[in-house]
Amino acid sequence: MKEDLQVYDNVLQLIGNTPLIQLNKITQEFKGEFFAKVEAFNPGHSAKDRIALYIIEEAERKGILKPGSTIIETTSGNTGFSIAMVSVIKGYECILAVSSKASNDKIDMLKTMGAKVYVCPAHVSADDPRSYYQVAKRLHSETKGSVYINQYFNELNIDAHFNSTGPEIWKQTEGKITHLVACSGTGGTISGTARYLKQQNPEMKVIGIDAYGSVLKKYHETKEFDSGEIYPYRIEGLGKNLIPSATDFEIIDRFVKVSDEDSAHTARELAKTEGLFVGYTSGAATQGLKQLAEEGEFDENSNVVVIFPDHGSRYMGKVFSDDWMEEQGFFDTKNEIEAEPIEFIK
């Protein structure tokens, strides 16, 4: 690798060191300075590249993964793409159990990267034999020489971000960060990043973004799992219907819930205001910023970093499709279709 010439041995050397980009227009009414950690600049277009590479290389180092092994994982899409990408370079077979909430685009991308994909119903309990957790466990038991990466209950998920995302943000903000705002799903990104940053400055605030229909916010506040909080929602990669052990609830100061509809419109707004074509969870994180700013969470001295987990191209059939938005009832009198009509020249 000749990094000074930007010549690399393979795509894996491009993982991490993503840019921090100032948000200017969408935050212009807010007090403080706002910066997005744009993880779409990873070669697999999401923050999950960091986890995939770290966990697989740790498994290799410990002798768990050997030449000819098969990697099995549960994923809503991005983690699967990253694992499939790393598997291609390192020569492993890859089997993925995917939630039916994942867009068709995401599933096609996984197949393109050589993965064997099983699509499982999203709205069943975690212990249902059809859930993607249970399907992955079954496939692991049936597949000789397989390794179940199991990102949902994996401390290495936190370590990956503690060792990369956290130090990068600290360096990029020159230690001046006052707030970290990040979506919480599996919890590895927010927990690992926050753990590093709070070691440097225990006074900084960490705010998790959760979805309506998820159990995380209430669990954080009460330490009780309430299945009554669970109902179907549309955002992929945000919230959970179980308590993931890769979430360090102690290090997160508070959670804010955002709606599917607001998050979708805010993702579209980011493209039109900041020129950032980013995913549904980036819209959710920015919607959380809006709600926090309205509450008066920030002041003139705030230096806020928000993590944008992935790229907008993964959501062409969803958030960035007018038809899909219409089907969800997300276009009402307040949010009418703003896009310019396409004109066909005959």
PLY file of the C-alpha trace (Angstrom):
ply
format ascii 1.0
element vertex 346
property float x
property float y
property float z
element edge 345
property int vertex1
property int vertex2
end_header
0.00 0.00 0.00
1.27 3.47 -0.92
-1.07 5.67 1.10
0.72 8.88 0.17
-0.17 8.11 -3.47
-3.65 6.78 -2.56
-2.78 3.37 -4.03
-4.22 0.45 -2.05
-3.83 -3.34 -2.07
-7.62 -3.88 -1.97
-10.85 -2.11 -0.96
-10.55 -3.17 2.70
-7.76 -0.62 3.21
-10.30 2.12 2.45
-12.46 1.30 5.48
-12.62 4.07 8.11
-11.20 7.60 8.18
-14.50 8.96 6.85
-14.94 12.74 6.58
-16.63 15.06 9.06
-18.79 17.50 7.08
-20.33 20.66 8.52
-24.11 20.96 8.23
-24.99 24.50 7.21
-28.51 24.96 5.85
-30.62 22.33 7.61
-29.25 23.52 10.98
-29.12 27.26 10.29
-31.82 28.07 12.86
-30.11 25.99 15.59
-27.68 27.25 18.21
-24.19 25.73 17.95
-22.12 24.05 15.26
-23.20 20.77 13.66
-21.08 18.19 11.86
-21.99 14.91 10.14
-19.70 11.88 10.27
-20.58 10.57 6.81
-20.07 6.80 6.85
-21.23 6.42 3.23
-17.60 7.22 2.30
-16.62 3.69 3.37
-16.16 1.37 0.35
-19.30 -0.61 1.29
-21.16 2.70 1.75
-21.92 2.24 5.45
-20.49 2.22 8.99
-20.97 -1.56 9.05
-17.73 -1.98 7.05
-15.87 -1.19 10.27
-17.60 -3.97 12.22
-17.35 -6.56 9.45
-13.61 -6.12 8.97
-12.83 -5.91 12.69
-14.86 -8.96 13.73
-13.66 -11.15 10.84
-10.01 -10.24 11.46
-10.40 -10.91 15.19
-11.94 -14.31 14.36
-8.98 -15.04 12.08
-6.50 -13.97 14.74
-8.13 -16.29 17.30
-8.19 -19.19 14.82
-12.01 -19.33 14.76
-12.10 -18.58 11.02
-9.98 -20.85 8.87
-9.50 -21.16 5.09
-12.70 -22.61 3.60
-14.94 -21.45 6.49
-18.50 -20.22 5.90
-19.59 -16.99 7.61
-23.22 -16.77 8.79
-24.88 -13.58 10.01
-28.22 -11.91 10.73
-28.54 -8.52 9.06
-31.00 -5.86 7.92
-28.82 -5.30 4.90
-25.81 -3.07 5.52
-23.92 -5.46 7.80
-24.55 -8.25 5.33
-23.17 -6.23 2.44
-20.05 -5.40 4.44
-19.54 -9.02 5.53
-20.08 -10.21 1.95
-17.54 -7.65 0.71
-14.91 -8.70 3.27
-15.66 -12.39 2.54
-15.05 -11.85 -1.19
-11.59 -10.38 -0.54
-10.66 -12.98 2.09
-12.12 -16.00 0.29
-14.95 -17.13 2.63
-18.44 -18.37 1.75
-21.18 -16.09 3.12
-24.75 -16.95 4.24
-27.08 -14.16 5.39
-30.47 -14.30 7.16
-32.19 -11.00 6.33
-35.24 -9.23 7.77
-38.12 -8.81 5.33
-37.98 -5.07 6.18
-34.80 -4.83 4.08
-35.45 -3.20 0.71
-35.32 -5.29 -2.48
-32.36 -3.16 -3.55
-30.43 -4.25 -0.46
-31.25 -7.92 -0.96
-30.17 -7.74 -4.63
-26.91 -6.11 -3.56
-26.19 -8.96 -1.14
-26.74 -11.51 -3.90
-24.49 -9.51 -6.22
-21.68 -9.78 -3.64
-21.97 -13.57 -3.75
-23.95 -14.15 -0.55
-26.63 -16.85 -0.12
-29.65 -14.93 1.23
-32.60 -16.12 3.36
-35.40 -13.54 3.79
-37.23 -13.94 7.13
-40.43 -12.24 8.40
-39.67 -9.04 10.32
-42.73 -8.88 12.57
-42.24 -12.09 14.58
-40.70 -12.41 18.04
-36.96 -13.08 18.35
-37.59 -16.64 19.61
-39.93 -17.55 16.72
-38.25 -20.26 14.55
-38.88 -18.05 11.49
-37.08 -15.00 12.96
-33.75 -14.21 11.37
-31.98 -14.88 14.68
-33.34 -18.44 14.85
-32.88 -19.10 11.11
-29.20 -18.09 11.37
-28.72 -20.39 14.38
-30.31 -23.29 12.49
-28.16 -22.68 9.41
-25.07 -22.54 11.61
-25.90 -25.92 13.18
-26.54 -27.43 9.73
-23.47 -26.01 7.94
-20.17 -27.74 8.62
-17.22 -25.40 9.24
-19.45 -22.36 9.66
-18.96 -19.41 12.02
-21.98 -17.43 13.29
-20.78 -13.85 13.58
-23.86 -12.90 15.64
-23.42 -9.14 15.63
-26.39 -8.58 17.92
-24.65 -9.99 20.96
-21.06 -9.26 20.22
-18.73 -7.09 22.27
-16.44 -6.79 19.26
-19.10 -4.60 17.66
-18.42 -1.99 20.36
-14.65 -2.48 20.11
-14.68 -1.79 16.37
-16.06 1.71 16.94
-14.04 2.30 20.12
-10.89 1.71 18.10
-11.83 3.66 14.96
-14.92 5.92 14.89
-14.36 7.39 18.37
-10.68 8.34 17.87
-11.44 9.74 14.41
-14.17 12.06 15.75
-12.00 13.18 18.67
-9.17 14.05 16.30
-11.43 15.69 13.69
-13.11 17.95 16.29
-9.77 18.61 18.03
-11.39 17.37 21.22
-14.08 20.08 21.13
-17.11 17.80 20.66
-19.87 18.50 23.23
-22.64 16.18 21.94
-22.70 12.90 20.04
-26.03 12.09 18.38
-26.38 8.65 16.82
-29.05 6.12 15.90
-29.21 3.03 18.08
-30.06 -0.37 16.62
-27.58 -3.09 17.46
-25.93 -0.37 19.54
-22.32 -0.97 18.55
-21.80 2.34 16.75
-23.16 4.59 19.49
-21.72 2.54 22.38
-18.19 2.10 21.06
-17.88 5.66 19.78
-19.33 7.11 23.00
-17.14 4.94 25.24
-13.98 6.32 23.60
-15.19 9.94 23.57
-16.35 9.86 27.21
-12.97 8.52 28.27
-11.49 11.68 26.78
-14.22 13.98 28.15
-16.72 12.54 30.67
-18.78 15.77 30.47
-19.83 15.35 26.83
-23.40 14.20 26.18
-24.42 11.11 24.24
-27.93 11.03 22.78
-29.39 7.95 21.12
-32.09 8.09 18.46
-34.78 5.43 18.72
-37.89 4.55 16.69
-41.53 4.47 17.73
-42.26 0.73 17.93
-38.88 -0.04 19.56
-38.11 -0.93 23.19
-34.76 0.88 23.65
-35.84 4.28 25.05
-38.15 2.84 27.70
-35.60 0.18 28.68
-32.96 2.91 29.12
-35.29 4.88 31.39
-36.83 2.03 33.44
-34.42 -0.94 32.99
-37.52 -2.97 32.15
-38.28 -4.71 28.86
-41.82 -3.76 27.81
-43.18 -5.82 24.90
-46.13 -3.41 24.82
-43.80 -0.87 23.19
-43.35 -3.11 20.13
-45.31 -2.52 16.94
-44.32 -2.52 13.25
-42.34 0.45 11.93
-40.55 1.14 8.67
-37.07 2.47 9.45
-34.37 -0.16 8.88
-31.36 -0.30 11.19
-32.95 1.74 13.99
-34.49 0.51 17.23
-35.00 -3.08 18.38
-37.67 -5.51 19.60
-35.16 -7.06 22.03
-32.38 -5.74 24.27
-29.08 -6.07 22.35
-26.06 -6.76 24.55
-23.89 -4.66 22.21
-25.64 -1.56 23.63
-23.93 0.10 26.62
-26.99 1.78 28.14
-24.91 3.32 30.94
-22.87 5.47 28.57
-25.91 6.91 26.75
-27.36 9.95 28.52
-30.80 9.88 26.93
-32.86 8.65 23.99
-35.16 10.56 21.65
-37.80 8.83 19.54
-38.49 9.87 15.95
-41.30 8.89 13.62
-41.02 7.04 10.31
-42.67 9.91 8.45
-40.55 12.74 9.86
-37.35 10.76 9.33
-38.22 10.03 5.69
-38.90 13.68 4.90
-35.73 14.77 6.70
-33.63 12.29 4.67
-35.03 13.91 1.51
-34.39 17.37 2.95
-30.70 16.55 3.53
-30.27 15.89 -0.19
-31.94 19.18 -1.13
-30.21 21.37 1.48
-26.78 19.86 2.11
-26.29 17.87 -1.11
-25.88 14.76 1.04
-27.59 11.70 -0.47
-27.75 9.60 2.67
-29.99 6.87 4.06
-33.17 6.62 6.14
-31.32 6.45 9.48
-29.37 9.60 8.58
-32.75 11.28 8.17
-33.78 9.86 11.56
-30.61 11.17 13.23
-31.13 14.63 11.73
-34.80 14.59 12.74
-33.55 13.86 16.27
-31.29 16.94 15.99
-34.31 19.07 15.03
-36.31 17.85 18.03
-33.37 18.36 20.40
-32.78 21.89 19.07
-36.48 22.70 19.61
-36.16 21.47 23.21
-33.19 23.80 23.79
-30.63 21.02 24.19
-27.91 23.03 22.41
-26.38 26.47 22.99
-23.89 28.73 21.17
-20.96 26.69 22.50
-22.28 23.31 21.34
-20.16 21.30 18.92
-22.47 18.50 17.84
-21.43 15.45 15.83
-24.19 13.33 14.28
-23.37 9.99 12.67
-24.85 9.36 9.20
-24.68 5.55 8.90
-25.16 4.87 5.19
-25.79 6.00 1.61
-29.11 6.97 0.02
-28.74 4.56 -2.89
-29.85 1.74 -0.58
-33.32 3.35 -0.32
-34.30 4.14 -3.90
-37.34 1.88 -3.65
-38.36 3.40 -0.32
-37.63 6.87 1.06
-36.56 8.30 -2.30
-39.51 6.83 -4.19
-42.53 9.13 -4.44
-44.73 6.08 -4.99
-43.52 4.42 -1.77
-43.94 7.65 0.20
-47.48 7.98 -1.17
-48.29 4.36 -0.22
-47.18 5.02 3.38
-49.40 8.11 3.58
-46.33 10.31 4.05
-47.53 12.94 1.57
-50.25 14.98 3.22
-51.19 18.67 3.01
-48.09 19.57 5.04
-45.69 17.45 3.01
-46.90 17.46 -0.56
-44.68 16.11 -3.30
-42.01 18.74 -3.76
-40.03 17.07 -6.53
-40.04 18.65 -9.95
-42.07 16.51 -12.37
-39.97 14.64 -14.91
-40.58 15.95 -18.42
-40.35 13.52 -21.32
-39.36 15.00 -24.67
-41.00 13.21 -27.59
0 1
1 2
2 3
3 4
4 5
5 6
6 7
7 8
8 9
9 10
10 11
11 12
12 13
13 14
14 15
15 16
16 17
17 18
18 19
19 20
20 21
21 22
22 23
23 24
24 25
25 26
26 27
27 28
28 29
29 30
30 31
31 32
32 33
33 34
34 35
35 36
36 37
37 38
38 39
39 40
40 41
41 42
42 43
43 44
44 45
45 46
46 47
47 48
48 49
49 50
50 51
51 52
52 53
53 54
54 55
55 56
56 57
57 58
58 59
59 60
60 61
61 62
62 63
63 64
64 65
65 66
66 67
67 68
68 69
69 70
70 71
71 72
72 73
73 74
74 75
75 76
76 77
77 78
78 79
79 80
80 81
81 82
82 83
83 84
84 85
85 86
86 87
87 88
88 89
89 90
90 91
91 92
92 93
93 94
94 95
95 96
96 97
97 98
98 99
99 100
100 101
101 102
102 103
103 104
104 105
105 106
106 107
107 108
108 109
109 110
110 111
111 112
112 113
113 114
114 115
115 116
116 117
117 118
118 119
119 120
120 121
121 122
122 123
123 124
124 125
125 126
126 127
127 128
128 129
129 130
130 131
131 132
132 133
133 134
134 135
135 136
136 137
137 138
138 139
139 140
140 141
141 142
142 143
143 144
144 145
145 146
146 147
147 148
148 149
149 150
150 151
151 152
152 153
153 154
154 155
155 156
156 157
157 158
158 159
159 160
160 161
161 162
162 163
163 164
164 165
165 166
166 167
167 168
168 169
169 170
170 171
171 172
172 173
173 174
174 175
175 176
176 177
177 178
178 179
179 180
180 181
181 182
182 183
183 184
184 185
185 186
186 187
187 188
188 189
189 190
190 191
191 192
192 193
193 194
194 195
195 196
196 197
197 198
198 199
199 200
200 201
201 202
202 203
203 204
204 205
205 206
206 207
207 208
208 209
209 210
210 211
211 212
212 213
213 214
214 215
215 216
216 217
217 218
218 219
219 220
220 221
221 222
222 223
223 224
224 225
225 226
226 227
227 228
228 229
229 230
230 231
231 232
232 233
233 234
234 235
235 236
236 237
237 238
238 239
239 240
240 241
241 242
242 243
243 244
244 245
245 246
246 247
247 248
248 249
249 250
250 251
251 252
252 253
253 254
254 255
255 256
256 257
257 258
258 259
259 260
260 261
261 262
262 263
263 264
264 265
265 266
266 267
267 268
268 269
269 270
270 271
271 272
272 273
273 274
274 275
275 276
276 277
277 278
278 279
279 280
280 281
281 282
282 283
283 284
284 285
285 286
286 287
287 288
288 289
289 290
290 291
291 292
292 293
293 294
294 295
295 296
296 297
297 298
298 299
299 300
300 301
301 302
302 303
303 304
304 305
305 306
306 307
307 308
308 309
309 310
310 311
311 312
312 313
313 314
314 315
315 316
316 317
317 318
318 319
319 320
320 321
321 322
322 323
323 324
324 325
325 326
326 327
327 328
328 329
329 330
330 331
331 332
332 333
333 334
334 335
335 336
336 337
337 338
338 339
339 340
340 341
341 342
342 343
343 344
344 345
